[in-house]
Amino acid sequence: MTQNRQQPITRTAVVTVATIEKDQYGNLKFTDTEGGNHKLGVKRPHLFDQVIVGRAVKLGYSVFNNNEYISQAGLFDGQPDPPKDDEIWGDPVLIPPPALVKQGSSPEVGMCWNNVGNRIGDGSIDRDYPKSATKIKGQYYKYIFGVTGIKLEKED
């Protein structure tokens, strides 16, 4: 029987996140504002939401089999931690369909759609909801095009 013991922290670092991307294996790779590259392994998805573009994050490194890895991560810039998405959204595809939202219905609805647009822009929709991201983006663009009257045309 193997015990799942956490390795001790050997060093810490505080970095400000510049870019985030997921690689083909599901690891979260990010760069800091100083140009350093970091990777959170796919085995630690619970730490992914601590890495936010423009925010400082404190990283705790451990060593296993002579390989250093990030074993802890936490926001470190004095701002409150972001609420978990399930606390805000519940099921991520429950965004109201555009047909049910009337133009100018309320500032709150507009703010919600604005937040969805921001999350699409910074890539966190793709990162946090990989299976639902396409559907969420489709709902968002359908709503925005309905409000603004923008029509897309194919270029030849």
Buried (B, 14 or more C-beta within 10 A) or exposed (E): EEEEEEEEEEEEEEBBBBEBEBEEEEBBBBBBEEEEEBEBBEEBEEBBBBBBBEBBBBBBBBBEEEEEBBBBBEBBEEEEEBEEBEEEBEEBEEBEEBEEBEEEEEEEBBEBBEEBBEBBEBBBBBBBBEEBBEEBBEBBBEBBEEBEEEEEEEEE
